[in-house]
Amino acid sequence: MPNFLRLTASAAEPEYDAPPADKLISGDPQFTTWNVEDRDGLYCGIWQATPGKWRIAYEEWEYVHILEGRSVITADDGTEHHLAAGDSFILRPGFTGTWEVLETLRKEYVILS
């Protein structure tokens, strides 16, 4: 296993998913994930989502850097976080709310569970 990994879509096989029906609020969002690193509770890769809105509840810590697209993450208290290419942020365990993708979004992520 190499000790240097480039964070690119070609570094991993894509996985396809969508939000569970009970969390879907609107649209038909489709997810593509290129999980480049997966070991010892650490996950790192690229994730893409098409437009739609769904409920989120974080039990893990996640660092995100938006590569392209636009999105709004809304906390349960109503606080809106408008996100676009170039933005970086952290979601901590316990965050709950909604994620709405306005324009197909691609992000780099690091998750620690």
Secondary structure by P-SEA (a helix, b strand, c coil): cccccccccccbbbbbbccccccccccbbbbbbbcccccccbbbbbbbbccbbbbbbbcbbbbbbbcbbbbbbbcccbbbbbbcccbbbbbcccbbbbbbbcccccccccccc
